[in-house]
Amino acid sequence: MNTQFYNINGIPSPKPESDFWVTNNGVDFVISKNDIIGDIDMNCIMLQHEVGNIIFDGIEKLHSMQLGMPMWIPYAGIDGDLKVSKEQFEILINKSGANTELYKLLYYYDVSNLIGTFQNSVQETKTLFCQFYEELNTNSFMFTNQPIEPNGIMFASGRLVTSIFSKVNHLFISLYSQLDFLAKITYEVENLQSIFNTYPKLKSSKILFGDSKKTKLHELENTVFEKSVKNIKIIQALRNEIVHNASFENIPKVFQHFENNKMIEKFIFLPDFDDDGIIKTFKSRKRFFGMDIKLNIILPDLIFDLWKRQLETIKELKKAMGNTIYN
């Protein structure tokens, strides 16, 4: 099978043409650089271990309790693999009586589910990110073999464009959801339950990214909570446009640039942003496209910067919890 490299300009090639590319090896997507998903995943697993260490006064005690536990304890109400209703779950809890160790286990798995959901969302982000470049590169979005004019820019819309925009929309919604989950995780691990007379509810259940001022990592440099990060502001602005106004573009379009009847570039325009990452508006108009901001050009920087900040945030949490345990 001949490998195709999906480039940032939307034109595929048999070999890399710039320092950024995506390829599909038949098993998974490969990104040319800055793929730190594995590091994020491993540090999330280590963070779960730190949580268990604190709740159970030693990870060994947690491990011994996990052996032979009923399946409903870690998975009921969390995982679709276990068919248990809310009413059945309540009966199981009530039958157990006042059981401190059971309440600890249930709470531990609730916190672990927060972290695991974040991990899954980050993995999803990588897939959507790579699928975007795959679709942009492999589809010409043309109805004929030749452009209307040999030189210039034309745009395409229709089913294929709708498909690629659906991935973009999903991507930005997922990215912002990850910020919410990191806020929840941070608040929860900074305020872990220590009294287990009953099965406790997560303290972070109503915490969102905008509540980060309630955390100790608030405005910490290089984390997702650093103050006024332009890339995060752009993610937030695009997510809000998608959620509240259906899209950041009135009619989804992929633009194609031709020279001498040859397509040399494909791109998607983003609306104009100010220096703080806020969409420029005038009265009710907010879809101005005078700055030639191309989604496929700026997207790697948005994603890679967010991944680095996510990793640093998890590392800072681990460090703080380690100090709590050993000092």
Secondary structure, DSSP 4 states (H G I P E B T S, - for coil): ----EEETTS--BSS--SS-EEEE-SSSEEESS---HHHHHHHHHHHHHHHHHHHTTSHHHHHHHHTT--THHHHTTT-TTS---HHHHHHHHHHT-S-HHHHHHHHHHHHHHHHHHHHHHHHHHHHHHHHHHHHHHH----SSSS-SSSSEEEEE-SHHHHHHHHHHHHHHHHHHHHHHHHHHHHHHHHT-----SS-PPPTTTT--GGGGGGSTTTT-TTSTTSTT-HHHHHHHHHHHHHHHHS-SSSS--EEEEEETTEEEEEE-EE--B-TTSPBP-BTTB-----S-EEHHHHHHHHHHHHHHHHHHHHHHHHHHHHHHHH-
